[in-house]
Amino acid sequence: MPARRIIVPATVFATVILLWWMTHQAGWTNAYLLPAPSAVIAALVDLAASGLLLKHTLVSLQRVLLGFGLSVALALPLAVLMSASRPARAVLDPLLEFVRQVPPLALIPLLILWLGIGETQKLGIIVLASFFPVFLGFRGGIAGVDPKLVEVGRVAGLSRREILTRIVLPSALPELVVGLRISLGYSWRALVGAELIASSAGLGYMIIDAENLARTDIVLAGILVIGTIGLFSDLILRLAIGRAFPWLSAHLEAARA
Amino acid sequence: MLELVEASRHYDVAGRAVAALDDVTQPFSDGSITTVVGRSGCGKTTLLRLLAGLTEPSSGSVRRAPSRSIGVVFQEARLMPWLDVGANVAFPLKNRLSDAEIAERVSDSLSLVGLAEAHRAMPAQLSGGMAQRVAIARALAQHPDILLLDEPFSALDAFTRRRLQDVLIDIWQERRPTVVLVTHDVEEAVLLGESVIEMESGRVVGRVPVDIPFPREATDAAVVDYRRSILARLVGGAPFSSIPESRRSP
């Protein structure tokens, strides 16, 4: 099965590239709007050789990891607090619900005014975009705990705290994992959005800069890199979770960011 | 002492109060083994949940010394899917006994239910019957003062059921917990109970002391007699007995 799991997606990607190459060879597309795969690869090689690709990628990666980490660090305790405390729910639910309805990209102008165009603003956008999937996933998981398992804890004489740590939190893990994967994907999307608007480094900046210079090959190269890193970061997250919690493997297939 | 005193439990069904348990007074003396038998929906499970402290009585009370430990086997296995079999059996013991004691109890009780080899298996890998045996091992490992079992063997094949019924009697004779076992199987009730409580529509309609020494066999003439008389009382007058003799299969 593992071989098939690699062969099928590899074939899909190879087919897309083949079609892309054929449309180019047939002269159906304008080379400016859609450069040949070879041109994009050449641009990638140039970018890699100059060190620019690594520089922009590292800047973006760092922002994503920081923002995603910050989201998780905020979302987990808040989800536990709001699941456990009715007053906390009463106060925070309406506020969070309001913020959730506003697309993070719509807040970029405000964040630029408040936080400037530096790193804080980009982290802010990533946190806004990636907070809710983890938060809601974990809360949903906590709310969805099987009351029959809680009863097992009650008859065993477990305290409220023990029921929370030994039954409720572990049983919320599957939904948390789904939330984590979606959040990581959202982090990437929001980051590139933020870098497109105001930045001097990062993959989003590289793309917008290339567009200004009419270098569609670099734009496409940037898109390829972002997609590839997104795929791999999801894979790494899945592997890490699968290793830490082997019983979750079925749930790991449930979410696609 | 474990006792229900004028205990009732009502549930709200579409705005109407329905009595799952109706004014039941029933003592269970220390170290006794009692079976509760009746049709589905007669209130057996509610009675057990009240004894376990999982459901509060709507009126009346449950008397139980708070210091007494309780082990419960539910109708479903209720294993923690993130823990392996060994950790599931150890679940109620964690932070209460030393690791060495826990390990010993886990391996002892898994051996009792015939799953000594399954220590590292995950619940998702178990059949329904195996999972239920793990749940039984989990309750036995607690060495509880009070052992409450709700149809514990109904998910098991006939051979395993027979073996685990013997295990239950052995453990009861050895450790003398107060055992209350709920079943819809009259034969099982007679095989396992020092006395059999008959329930119907939320009420206790009879308590039959079964005067046969353990171990009992389903084929013993005395067991068959008790079974027949309990069945006759519980089925008598109910709709199922109204099929005319001539239309019953031979």
Interface residues (C-beta under 8 A of the other chain):
Chain A: K148 L149 E151 V152 R154 V155 A156 G157 E162 R166 I167 P170 S171 L173 F245 P246 W247 L248
Chain B: A52 G53 L54 S69 I70 G71 V72 F74 E76 R78 M80 P81 W82 F91 P92 K94 N95 M122 A124 Q142
